[in-house]
Amino acid sequence: MPGAPAAAGISLKHGRAGGGEPKFGFDAFGRKPAALSDLEREKHAPQMAVLKLRRELETKQTYASRLEFLLRERLTRIDELQGTVAELRLKNRLLGQENGHLAAMLAPK
């Protein structure tokens, strides 16, 4: 009877009694899953390698973008400091000229 399990309160959603997710490390019936055979491991090895490489690529891309951000910040700061140095050099030159002018005014004639 197709309606009997639902009427009895048992759901067969996804092939598991109760319809819930299996507990960590166990299947729906409380058994540990069988170990993977060599053939299954060999079959999944390329997929796992692709996932590992994708994760490494994402990590390196994140690292590279962070370095690019830090480089832009550093270059901006360098530009600001070069502007400050240029202003101070100009002020220093003007003060030197003013100093020479005042020294000439105070010099005995």
DSSP file (Angstrom, degrees, kcal/mol; ACC not computed):
  #  RESIDUE AA STRUCTURE BP1 BP2  ACC     N-H-->O    O-->H-N    N-H-->O    O-->H-N    TCO  KAPPA ALPHA  PHI   PSI    X-CA   Y-CA   Z-CA
    1    1 A M    >         0   0    0      0, 0.0     3,-0.8     0, 0.0     0, 0.0   0.000 360.0 360.0 360.0 118.3    0.0    0.0    0.0
    2    2 A P  T 3   +     0   0    0      0, 0.0     4,-0.4     0, 0.0     0, 0.0   0.822 360.0  47.7 -65.8 -30.0    1.6    3.2   -1.1
    3    3 A G  T 3> S+     0   0    0      1,-0.2     4,-2.0     2,-0.1     5,-0.2   0.590  90.1  85.0 -87.1  -9.6   -0.2    5.4    1.5
    4    4 A A  H <> S+     0   0    0     -3,-0.8     4,-2.0     1,-0.2     6,-0.2   0.902  86.1  49.6 -64.4 -45.8    0.5    3.1    4.5
    5    5 A P  H  4>S+     0   0    0      0, 0.0     5,-2.9     0, 0.0     4,-0.2   0.921 113.8  46.3 -62.8 -40.6    4.0    4.4    5.4
    6    6 A A  H >45S+     0   0    0     -4,-0.4     3,-1.2     1,-0.2    -2,-0.2   0.888 112.2  51.5 -66.8 -36.9    2.8    8.1    5.4
    7    7 A A  H 3<5S+     0   0    0     -4,-2.0    -1,-0.2     1,-0.3    -3,-0.2   0.830 107.4  52.8 -68.4 -30.6   -0.3    7.2    7.4
    8    8 A A  T 3<5S-     0   0    0     -4,-2.0    -1,-0.3     2,-0.2    -2,-0.2   0.438 122.8-105.5 -84.5   1.4    1.8    5.4   10.0
    9    9 A G  T < 5S+     0   0    0     -3,-1.2     2,-0.6     1,-0.3    -3,-0.2   0.654  80.6 127.8  86.0  15.9    4.0    8.5   10.4
   10   10 A I      < -     0   0    0     -5,-2.9     2,-0.4    -6,-0.2    -1,-0.3  -0.925  42.3-160.0-109.5 124.5    7.0    7.1    8.5
   11   11 A S        -     0   0    0     -2,-0.6     7,-1.1    -3,-0.1     8,-0.7  -0.853  11.2-164.5-102.5 137.7    8.4    9.2    5.7
   12   12 A L    >   +     0   0    0     -2,-0.4     3,-2.2     5,-0.2     5,-0.2  -0.025  32.1 154.8-108.2  29.3   10.6    7.6    3.1
   13   13 A K  G >  S-     0   0    0      1,-0.3     3,-1.7     2,-0.2     6,-0.2  -0.371  76.3  -1.1 -59.6 130.4   12.0   10.8    1.8
   14   14 A H  G 3  S-     0   0    0      1,-0.3    -1,-0.3    -2,-0.1     3,-0.1   0.712 127.2 -70.0  58.0  24.1   15.3   10.2    0.1
   15   15 A G  G <  S+     0   0    0     -3,-2.2     2,-0.4     1,-0.2    -1,-0.3   0.630 106.8 114.7  77.2  12.6   15.1    6.5    1.0
   16   16 A R  S X  S-     0   0    0     -3,-1.7     3,-1.3    11,-0.0    -1,-0.2  -0.942  70.8-114.1-119.3 139.6   15.6    7.0    4.8
   17   17 A A  T 3  S+     0   0    0     -2,-0.4     3,-0.4     1,-0.2    -5,-0.2  -0.477 104.3  19.6 -65.7 137.0   13.0    6.3    7.4
   18   18 A G  T 3  S-     0   0    0     -7,-1.1    -1,-0.2     1,-0.2    -6,-0.2   0.166 104.1-114.0  87.2 -18.6   11.9    9.5    9.1
   19   19 A G  S <  S+     0   0    0     -3,-1.3    -1,-0.2    -8,-0.7    -2,-0.1   0.440  74.2 130.5  73.0  -1.6   13.1   11.6    6.2
   20   20 A G        -     0   0    0     -3,-0.4    -1,-0.2     1,-0.1     3,-0.1  -0.252  66.2 -90.5 -81.0 171.9   15.8   13.2    8.4
   21   21 A E        -     0   0    0      1,-0.1    -1,-0.1    -3,-0.1     3,-0.1  -0.504  48.4-101.7 -77.0 149.3   19.5   13.6    7.6
   22   22 A P        -     0   0    0      0, 0.0     6,-0.1     0, 0.0     5,-0.1  -0.367  41.7-101.2 -68.8 152.9   21.8   10.8    8.6
   23   23 A K    >   -     0   0    0      4,-0.4     3,-2.3     1,-0.2     2,-0.1  -0.382  55.1 -75.6 -72.2 155.4   23.9   11.4   11.8
   24   24 A F  T 3  S+     0   0    0      1,-0.3    -1,-0.2    -2,-0.1     3,-0.1  -0.288 116.8   1.2 -57.6 120.5   27.5   12.4   11.2
   25   25 A G  T 3  S+     0   0    0      1,-0.2     2,-0.3    -3,-0.1    -1,-0.3   0.380 119.4  83.0  85.2  -3.9   29.5    9.3   10.2
   26   26 A F  S <  S-     0   0    0     -3,-2.3     6,-0.2     6,-0.2    -1,-0.2  -0.916  72.8-123.8-129.5 155.4   26.6    6.9   10.2
   27   27 A D    >   -     0   0    0      4,-2.9     3,-1.8    -2,-0.3    -4,-0.4  -0.236  48.4 -82.6 -85.5-174.8   23.9    6.1    7.7
   28   28 A A  T 3  S+     0   0    0      1,-0.3    -8,-0.1    -6,-0.1    -1,-0.1   0.696 128.9  53.4 -65.4 -19.2   20.1    6.3    8.5
   29   29 A F  T 3  S-     0   0    0      2,-0.1    -1,-0.3   -13,-0.0     3,-0.1   0.277 120.4-103.0-101.1  11.4   20.2    2.9   10.1
   30   30 A G  S <  S+     0   0    0     -3,-1.8     2,-0.3     1,-0.3    -2,-0.1   0.642  79.7 129.7  82.1  14.6   23.0    3.7   12.5
   31   31 A R        -     0   0    0      3,-0.0    -4,-2.9     1,-0.0    -1,-0.3  -0.775  62.0-116.3-102.9 147.3   25.6    1.8   10.6
   32   32 A K        -     0   0    0     -2,-0.3    -6,-0.2    -6,-0.2     3,-0.1  -0.594  40.8-106.5 -73.5 140.6   29.0    3.1    9.6
   33   33 A P        -     0   0    0      0, 0.0    -1,-0.1     0, 0.0     3,-0.1  -0.334  41.2 -96.7 -66.8 152.4   29.4    3.3    5.8
   34   34 A A        -     0   0    0      1,-0.1     3,-0.1    -3,-0.1     2,-0.0  -0.326  45.3 -96.4 -67.1 150.0   31.6    0.7    4.2
   35   35 A A        -     0   0    0      1,-0.1     2,-0.2    -3,-0.1    -1,-0.1  -0.348  46.2-100.5 -65.0 148.0   35.2    1.6    3.5
   36   36 A L        -     0   0    0     -3,-0.1    -1,-0.1     1,-0.1     2,-0.1  -0.461  35.6-124.9 -71.2 140.3   35.8    2.8   -0.1
   37   37 A S     >  -     0   0    0     -2,-0.2     4,-2.7     1,-0.1     5,-0.2  -0.336  26.3-105.3 -76.6 166.4   37.3    0.2   -2.4
   38   38 A D  H  > S+     0   0    0      1,-0.2     4,-2.6     2,-0.2     5,-0.2   0.888 122.9  52.6 -59.6 -38.8   40.5    1.0   -4.2
   39   39 A L  H  > S+     0   0    0      2,-0.2     4,-2.1     1,-0.2    -1,-0.2   0.913 110.0  47.2 -64.6 -42.6   38.5    1.4   -7.4
   40   40 A E  H  > S+     0   0    0      2,-0.2     4,-2.1     1,-0.2    -2,-0.2   0.911 112.7  49.6 -65.3 -41.5   36.2    3.9   -5.8
   41   41 A R  H  X S+     0   0    0     -4,-2.7     4,-1.3     1,-0.2    -2,-0.2   0.918 111.6  48.9 -61.4 -43.1   39.2    5.8   -4.3
   42   42 A E  H  < S+     0   0    0     -4,-2.6    -1,-0.2     1,-0.2    -2,-0.2   0.867 110.3  52.0 -64.1 -36.4   40.8    5.9   -7.7
   43   43 A K  H  < S+     0   0    0     -4,-2.1     4,-0.4     1,-0.2    -1,-0.2   0.877 114.7  41.2 -66.9 -38.4   37.6    7.1   -9.2
   44   44 A H  H  X S+     0   0    0     -4,-2.1     4,-2.5     1,-0.2     5,-0.2   0.605  93.1  86.5 -86.7 -12.6   37.3   10.0   -6.7
   45   45 A A  H  X S+     0   0    0     -4,-1.3     4,-2.5     1,-0.2     5,-0.2   0.916  89.1  47.0 -59.0 -47.7   41.0   10.9   -6.7
   46   46 A P  H  > S+     0   0    0      0, 0.0     4,-2.5     0, 0.0    -1,-0.2   0.903 112.7  50.5 -62.4 -37.8   40.8   13.3   -9.7
   47   47 A Q  H  > S+     0   0    0     -4,-0.4     4,-2.3     2,-0.2    -2,-0.2   0.919 112.2  46.8 -63.6 -42.2   37.7   15.0   -8.3
   48   48 A M  H  X S+     0   0    0     -4,-2.5     4,-2.6     2,-0.2    -1,-0.2   0.885 111.0  52.2 -67.5 -37.8   39.4   15.5   -5.0
   49   49 A A  H  X S+     0   0    0     -4,-2.5     4,-2.7    -5,-0.2    -2,-0.2   0.912 109.7  49.1 -64.0 -41.5   42.5   16.8   -6.7
   50   50 A V  H  X S+     0   0    0     -4,-2.5     4,-2.7     2,-0.2    -2,-0.2   0.921 111.9  48.6 -63.3 -43.9   40.4   19.3   -8.6
   51   51 A L  H  X S+     0   0    0     -4,-2.3     4,-2.3     2,-0.2    -2,-0.2   0.915 112.7  48.1 -62.5 -42.2   38.7   20.4   -5.4
   52   52 A K  H  X S+     0   0    0     -4,-2.6     4,-2.4     2,-0.2    -2,-0.2   0.929 113.4  46.9 -63.9 -45.3   42.1   20.8   -3.7
   53   53 A L  H  X S+     0   0    0     -4,-2.7     4,-2.6     2,-0.2    -2,-0.2   0.884 110.9  52.3 -64.8 -38.3   43.6   22.7   -6.5
   54   54 A R  H  X S+     0   0    0     -4,-2.7     4,-2.6     2,-0.2    -1,-0.2   0.918 110.3  48.3 -62.6 -43.0   40.5   25.0   -6.7
   55   55 A R  H  X S+     0   0    0     -4,-2.3     4,-2.3     2,-0.2    -2,-0.2   0.913 111.9  49.2 -63.9 -42.6   40.8   25.7   -3.0
   56   56 A E  H  X S+     0   0    0     -4,-2.4     4,-2.5     2,-0.2    -2,-0.2   0.908 111.1  50.3 -62.6 -41.5   44.5   26.5   -3.4
   57   57 A L  H  X S+     0   0    0     -4,-2.6     4,-2.7     2,-0.2    -2,-0.2   0.925 110.3  49.2 -62.5 -45.1   43.8   28.8   -6.3
   58   58 A E  H  X S+     0   0    0     -4,-2.6     4,-2.4     1,-0.2    -1,-0.2   0.904 111.4  50.2 -61.1 -41.0   41.1   30.7   -4.4
   59   59 A T  H  X S+     0   0    0     -4,-2.3     4,-2.4     1,-0.2    -2,-0.2   0.923 112.8  45.9 -62.8 -44.6   43.5   31.1   -1.5
   60   60 A K  H  X S+     0   0    0     -4,-2.5     4,-2.7     2,-0.2    -2,-0.2   0.871 111.6  51.7 -68.9 -36.2   46.3   32.4   -3.7
   61   61 A Q  H  X S+     0   0    0     -4,-2.7     4,-2.6     2,-0.2    -1,-0.2   0.909 110.8  48.4 -65.7 -40.9   43.8   34.8   -5.5
   62   62 A T  H  X S+     0   0    0     -4,-2.4     4,-2.1     2,-0.2    -2,-0.2   0.925 113.0  48.0 -62.5 -44.4   42.7   36.1   -2.1
   63   63 A Y  H  X S+     0   0    0     -4,-2.4     4,-2.3     1,-0.2    -2,-0.2   0.915 112.3  49.0 -62.3 -44.1   46.3   36.6   -1.1
   64   64 A A  H  X S+     0   0    0     -4,-2.7     4,-2.4     1,-0.2    -2,-0.2   0.902 110.4  50.0 -64.3 -42.0   47.2   38.3   -4.4
   65   65 A S  H  X S+     0   0    0     -4,-2.6     4,-2.2     2,-0.2    -1,-0.2   0.881 110.4  50.8 -66.1 -35.7   44.2   40.7   -4.1
   66   66 A R  H  X S+     0   0    0     -4,-2.1     4,-2.6     2,-0.2    -2,-0.2   0.912 110.3  49.4 -65.5 -42.0   45.2   41.5   -0.6
   67   67 A L  H  X S+     0   0    0     -4,-2.3     4,-2.4     2,-0.2    -2,-0.2   0.896 109.9  51.4 -63.4 -39.7   48.8   42.2   -1.7
   68   68 A E  H  X S+     0   0    0     -4,-2.4     4,-2.4     2,-0.2    -2,-0.2   0.913 110.4  49.2 -62.7 -42.4   47.5   44.4   -4.5
   69   69 A F  H  X S+     0   0    0     -4,-2.2     4,-2.4     1,-0.2    -2,-0.2   0.938 112.2  47.4 -61.1 -47.5   45.3   46.4   -2.0
   70   70 A L  H  X S+     0   0    0     -4,-2.6     4,-2.5     1,-0.2    -2,-0.2   0.872 110.5  52.8 -63.6 -36.5   48.3   46.9    0.3
   71   71 A L  H  X S+     0   0    0     -4,-2.4     4,-2.8     2,-0.2     5,-0.2   0.925 108.9  49.0 -63.7 -44.5   50.5   48.0   -2.6
   72   72 A R  H  X S+     0   0    0     -4,-2.4     4,-2.3     1,-0.2    -2,-0.2   0.919 112.4  48.8 -60.8 -42.9   47.9   50.6   -3.7
   73   73 A E  H  X S+     0   0    0     -4,-2.4     4,-2.3     1,-0.2    -2,-0.2   0.917 112.4  48.4 -62.0 -43.1   47.7   51.8   -0.1
   74   74 A R  H  X S+     0   0    0     -4,-2.5     4,-2.6     2,-0.2    -2,-0.2   0.921 111.3  49.0 -65.2 -44.0   51.5   52.0    0.2
   75   75 A L  H  X S+     0   0    0     -4,-2.8     4,-2.4     2,-0.2    -1,-0.2   0.884 110.4  51.7 -64.3 -37.7   51.9   53.8   -3.1
   76   76 A T  H  X S+     0   0    0     -4,-2.3     4,-2.2    -5,-0.2    -1,-0.2   0.928 111.3  47.3 -62.0 -44.7   49.2   56.3   -2.0
   77   77 A R  H  X S+     0   0    0     -4,-2.3     4,-2.5     2,-0.2    -2,-0.2   0.893 110.3  52.3 -64.9 -39.8   51.1   56.9    1.2
   78   78 A I  H  X S+     0   0    0     -4,-2.6     4,-2.6     2,-0.2    -1,-0.2   0.919 109.0  50.4 -62.0 -43.5   54.4   57.3   -0.7
   79   79 A D  H  X S+     0   0    0     -4,-2.4     4,-2.1     2,-0.2    -2,-0.2   0.910 110.6  49.7 -60.6 -42.4   52.8   59.9   -2.9
   80   80 A E  H  X S+     0   0    0     -4,-2.2     4,-2.1     1,-0.2    -2,-0.2   0.927 112.5  46.8 -62.0 -44.7   51.5   61.8    0.1
   81   81 A L  H  X S+     0   0    0     -4,-2.5     4,-2.5     1,-0.2    -2,-0.2   0.872 109.7  53.1 -67.8 -36.4   54.9   61.8    1.8
   82   82 A Q  H  X S+     0   0    0     -4,-2.6     4,-2.3     2,-0.2    -1,-0.2   0.886 109.0  50.7 -64.7 -37.4   56.7   62.9   -1.4
   83   83 A G  H  X S+     0   0    0     -4,-2.1     4,-2.2     2,-0.2    -2,-0.2   0.906 110.4  49.1 -63.8 -41.5   54.2   65.8   -1.6
   84   84 A T  H  X S+     0   0    0     -4,-2.1     4,-2.5     2,-0.2    -2,-0.2   0.912 110.7  50.0 -64.1 -43.3   55.0   66.7    2.0
   85   85 A V  H  X S+     0   0    0     -4,-2.5     4,-2.4     1,-0.2    -2,-0.2   0.906 110.0  51.0 -61.9 -41.7   58.8   66.5    1.3
   86   86 A A  H  X S+     0   0    0     -4,-2.3     4,-2.1     2,-0.2    -1,-0.2   0.914 111.0  48.4 -63.0 -42.7   58.4   68.8   -1.7
   87   87 A E  H  X S+     0   0    0     -4,-2.2     4,-2.5     1,-0.2    -2,-0.2   0.918 112.2  48.7 -62.8 -43.4   56.5   71.4    0.3
   88   88 A L  H  X S+     0   0    0     -4,-2.5     4,-2.6     1,-0.2    -2,-0.2   0.868 109.6  52.1 -67.1 -36.2   59.1   71.3    3.1
   89   89 A R  H  X S+     0   0    0     -4,-2.4     4,-2.5     2,-0.2    -1,-0.2   0.912 110.5  48.7 -64.2 -41.3   61.9   71.7    0.6
   90   90 A L  H  X S+     0   0    0     -4,-2.1     4,-2.5     2,-0.2    -2,-0.2   0.935 113.0  46.8 -63.4 -46.4   60.1   74.7   -0.9
   91   91 A K  H  X S+     0   0    0     -4,-2.5     4,-2.6     1,-0.2    -2,-0.2   0.901 112.0  51.3 -62.1 -40.5   59.6   76.2    2.6
   92   92 A N  H  X S+     0   0    0     -4,-2.6     4,-2.1     2,-0.2    -1,-0.2   0.910 110.6  48.2 -63.4 -42.6   63.2   75.5    3.5
   93   93 A R  H  X S+     0   0    0     -4,-2.5     4,-2.1     2,-0.2    -2,-0.2   0.918 112.9  48.1 -63.5 -43.5   64.4   77.3    0.3
   94   94 A L  H  X S+     0   0    0     -4,-2.5     4,-2.5     1,-0.2    -2,-0.2   0.884 111.3  50.3 -64.8 -38.8   62.2   80.3    1.0
   95   95 A L  H  X S+     0   0    0     -4,-2.6     4,-2.6     2,-0.2    -1,-0.2   0.874 109.1  52.5 -66.5 -35.7   63.4   80.5    4.6
   96   96 A G  H  X S+     0   0    0     -4,-2.1     4,-2.3     2,-0.2    -2,-0.2   0.910 110.6  47.0 -64.4 -41.5   67.0   80.3    3.4
   97   97 A Q  H  X S+     0   0    0     -4,-2.1     4,-2.2     2,-0.2    -2,-0.2   0.913 113.6  48.0 -65.1 -42.4   66.3   83.2    1.0
   98   98 A E  H  X S+     0   0    0     -4,-2.5     4,-2.8     2,-0.2     5,-0.2   0.897 110.4  52.5 -64.6 -39.4   64.6   85.2    3.8
   99   99 A N  H  X S+     0   0    0     -4,-2.6     4,-2.5     1,-0.2    -2,-0.2   0.919 109.7  48.4 -62.3 -43.5   67.5   84.4    6.1
  100  100 A G  H  X S+     0   0    0     -4,-2.3     4,-1.9     2,-0.2    -1,-0.2   0.889 111.9  49.8 -63.4 -38.5   69.9   85.8    3.5
  101  101 A H  H  X S+     0   0    0     -4,-2.2     4,-1.7     2,-0.2    -2,-0.2   0.923 113.1  45.3 -66.2 -45.2   67.9   88.9    3.0
  102  102 A L  H  X S+     0   0    0     -4,-2.8     4,-1.7     1,-0.2    -2,-0.2   0.883 111.4  52.9 -67.2 -37.4   67.7   89.6    6.8
  103  103 A A  H  X S+     0   0    0     -4,-2.5     4,-1.1    -5,-0.2    -1,-0.2   0.884 108.3  50.9 -65.5 -36.1   71.4   88.9    7.2
  104  104 A A  H  < S+     0   0    0     -4,-1.9    -1,-0.2     1,-0.2    -2,-0.2   0.858 109.2  51.3 -68.0 -33.8   72.1   91.4    4.5
  105  105 A M  H  < S+     0   0    0     -4,-1.7    -1,-0.2     1,-0.2    -2,-0.2   0.840 113.7  43.8 -71.3 -31.9   69.9   94.0    6.3
  106  106 A L  H  < S+     0   0    0     -4,-1.7    -1,-0.2    -5,-0.1    -2,-0.2   0.599  88.8 107.9 -89.0 -12.5   71.7   93.5    9.6
  107  107 A A  S  < S-     0   0    0     -4,-1.1     2,-0.1    -5,-0.2    -3,-0.0  -0.399  79.8-106.5 -67.2 139.2   75.2   93.5    8.1
  108  108 A P              0   0    0      0, 0.0    -1,-0.1     0, 0.0    -2,-0.1  -0.379 360.0 360.0 -66.9 144.7   77.2   96.6    8.9
  109  109 A K              0   0    0     -2,-0.1    -2,-0.1    -3,-0.1    -3,-0.0   0.422 360.0 360.0 -97.5 360.0   77.7   98.9    6.0
